[in-house]
């Protein structure tokens, strides 16, 4: 049965994302408590933790509590931060079907209320951005599906996967894949299936209303400099990569809607595009 707050429709209040490359002690303890609340014993959790950390369980600990329980807490509290998220993934994939949805909901609520920039989706930990970023990414996948642009959809998914890599995100990979997504969609929108995005810039005015077409030109310039032709000491950071993915997704979504002939108000069409 759902708890009181969810029964009355209270929405989780998200905090600003401040944590990515870390797994605070409170998260580690919350993870353990959540598994126990689902009815699993410490030995069940120990088996998963030991497999992820590639360590042997202490066979001298045979009682569930306090011995095995203490061993589990010790292992989880001392492991590298990224292994905590590995443990969450393995748990989500191994839990009984009836418990997976609840586990995912609890974990994601914790991430949101504690400013952690990750989310658990279908048993996989992925990067989580602010509300605008999340809306852009979800919308573009749906639109590209409708437009039957599977290559473009694969590229934007690869961009998200690159941002989600642990322990270090693949910043340049995320930029390159998001640009590839935009290039695929622009080719379809212009009818030129072979031109590069640089060449397609000359036709941008035909597919995106001016002056919003400048968004494509500017993102091309940035990604050419930061995503493909890197200079020593000038590597882009995570937030810059996240912005490129978000903007590419927004423009791709806009163009995808035009390709599918979706009838939407003029203002809504412009809402898909970034403001420069």
Residue, then its C-alpha position, 0 to 999 in steps of 0.5 A: x500500500x502506498x504511503x500517506x504522502x503518495x496517496x494524497x498526491x504529494x509530489x517529491x520536491x526536487x533539490x538542485x543537483x549537487x552530487x554526481x561523482x559521490x555516494x554519500x554515507x546517507x545514500x549507502x545506509x538508505x540503500x541497505x534499509x530499503x532492501x531490508x524493508x522489502x523483506x530480504x535478509x542481510x545474506x541476500x544483500x551480502x551476496x550481491x555486494x560481494x559479487x559487485x565488489x569482487x570480494x569473498x564473503x566472510x564465512x566466519x559470519x554466519x548469523x544474519x544479525x548482527x554478523x552478516x548485517x555488520x559485514x554488509x554495512x562495512x563493505x558498502x560504507x568503504x567501497x568506491x562511490x561508483x560501486x554503490x550505483x553498480x550495486x543499485x543496478x544489480x539489485x534492481x535487475x535481481x529483485x523479484x518482479x513485484x519489488x522492482x518498481x517499488x525499489x526504483x521509485x524509492x531510489x529515484x525519490x531519494x536521488x531527487x530529494x537529495x540533489x543526486x544527479x542520477x536516476x534508475x531506469x529499467x535497471x540501469x543508472x543514467x544521468x539525471x539533469x534538471x527538469x528542462x533537460x529531462x523533458x527535452x530528452x524524453x520528448x525527443x526520443x518519443x518524437x524520433x520514434x514517431x518520425x522513424x528516425x532510429x539512427x538519430x534516436x540511437x545517437x541521442x541515447x548514446x549521448x546520454x549513455x556517455x554522460x552516464x558513464x562511471x566513474x568518469x563521464x565521456x564528455x567528448x563522446x556525449x557531444x559528438x553523439x548529440x551532434x550526430x543526432x542533430x545531423x541525422x535529423x537535419x539531413x531528413x529535414x533538408x532532403x540532403x542525405x549526404x551533407x555534413x551538418x556544416x554544409x547543412x548550415x547554409x540551408x538552416x533558414x529553410x528548416x528553422x525560422x530565423x533568428x532561431x536558426x542561429x542555434x544550429x550554427x552556434x552549436x555546430x561551432x561549439x561542438x566542432x571546437x570542443x567535441x572534435x578538435x580539442x585543444x590541450x587544457x581546454x576540455x569541455x566540462x560536464x555542464x557544457x556537454x549536458x547543455x549541448x545534449x539538451x539543445x541538440x535534443x530540443x532542435x531535433x524534437x522540433x524538426x522531428x515534429x515538422x517531419x511527422x506533420x504534427x499539428x501544434x500551435x506556433x508558440x509551442x513549436x518555438x518552445x522546443x527551440x532554445x533562446x539565444 
